[in-house]
């Protein structure tokens, strides 16, 4: 009996560790939100609302206040590509795909997750994002696009960029 109990504890510990290591997206509740509504707006399968309730240790989500935060496994999210685009560029600007291959680009070339953009001396590029935000990539800069997506029904955009070198100016569009 003790051996079965110890095995069960080990199994539970391994599952807990896997859940703890899972990538999570954090959402801040707004007036009128419920887990059911969030599930319909953001998840691949809205029926996961009860698992979301359990995972976040919520009892009676109708009583959650605006500003409360919940965590959602990224794999549950209904995500679609929302690439950026180069609006204009001057000087030596280079675009690389996820494999590191240099691409020839035009204003309509999508900049997707995994891509990188580099500017050389006396060069710059102006990028536009689907949420209306803009980014000016200044000279001698490298920008790496880790995430470029919309979550759910287009209400939330998720952009994550790395800046290993150089400077940018950002103009975020508050929705």
N, C-alpha and C positions, 0 to 999 in steps of 0.2 A: 504494500500500500504506500509506504514511504517513497519507494522508487517511482511509482506512478505520479505521486504528488510532486516530487522534485522535477520530474520530466515535464509536467504541466507548468510548473513555475518557470523553468528554463524556456519553454515554448512561448509563454506570455512575455517574458523578458525580451526574447528575440523579436516578437511582433512589436512590442513597445519601442524597441530601438529602431526598427524599420520605419515606424510611423514618425518617430522623432527626427529621423534623417530625411524624411520626405520633404520636397520643396513645397513651401506654403506661400500663398498669396494672402495678404491681409486686407480686409475690407472694413471701412468705417461706416457704421449705420447712419442713415439720415432719417429725418422725420417721415413716418409712414412706412418704413421698411419692416419686413418680416423675413424670416428664413425662407418661407415658402416663396415670397416675391423675389428674393435674391436668387433662389434656386432656379426660378423660371427665367430670370434675366441673364444669369451668368453661367449656369452649369450645362454640361452636355446632356445630362439626364436630370430633370427637375425632381425626380423621385428620390434623389439623394438628400433632400432637405432634412429627413429624420436622422441620417448619419451625420449631417452637418450640425444638427442640434446636439447630438450625443458627443461628437468630437469637441465641440466648444463648451460642453457642460452647461447648456442653456435649458432652463425650465420655463416654458411660457415666453416664447420670443416676442409676443405682443407687448410685453412689459419692458423690452430692451429700450434703453434711451438712445436718442441720437448721440453719436459720438462713441458708442460702444463699438469695440472692435471684435471681429471674428476672423478666424483663420480658415482658409479653404485650400485643400490640396490642389496644386497646379494641374495635375492630371485630370481633375474633375471639370476644369474650366473649359468653356466653349470659346476657344481662341482662333482667330483668323489673322492672316498676315495684314499688316497695315504699314507698308513700306514708306520710307521718306523718299523725296525726289530732289534732284539738284535743280534749283530755280535758275541760278546763274553761276558762272565761274570765271576766274581770270587767272592767267599765268599757268603754271604747271600743277594740275590737279589730277590725281590718279585714284581709280576705284578698283578694289580687289574683291573677288567673291570669297565664299567661305573656304575654298580650297587654296586661296592665295594667288589665283590667276588674275592678272590685270585685265580689266574690261574696258572696252570702248563704250563711252556713255553719251547720252543726249539728255535733254531736260526731262524726258519721259522715262528714263531708265530707273527702275525701282531699286532702292537701297534696302536690302532685306537683312534680317538677323543673320549674323555671321560675316557680313561684309565689313570692309574697312575703307576709309577715305583718307588720302594723304595730300597735303599741300606742301609745296616747296617755298623757297624764299620769294618774296614779292608775289605771292599767289593767295587766292582765297576762293571759298565756295559758299554760296547761300543755299541752305537746305530747307525744304518745307515738309512738315509732317501732316498726316491726315487729320489731326485734331486742330489744325490751323497754326500750330507753333512753328517758329522758325529758329534756325541755328546758323550763325555766321562762323565758319571755320576759317580761322586766321592763318597767316603764313607759318610755315614750318610746324605743321600740326598733323597728328594722326588721331582719327576718331574711329573707334571700333563699335559696331552695332551688335549688342548682345541680344536685345529683345526689340521687336517692332511688330506689335500686334494690337488688335482690338479684342476686348473681352465681352462675350455675350452679344447682345443686340446692338453693339456699337455705342453704348453709353460710356464705356471706359476704354481708354487707350493706355497701353503699356509700352513705354520706350525706356530702354536701359542702354546707355552708351558708355564706353570706356574712353578715357583721354590719357593714353600713356605718354603723350608728348604734345606740347604746344598750348594754344589758347582758343577758346570759343566764346561767343556771346550768344546768349539764349533769350528768346522772347516767347515765354509760354502763353498759351491761350487758355485762360480760365473758362471752363465750360459753364 
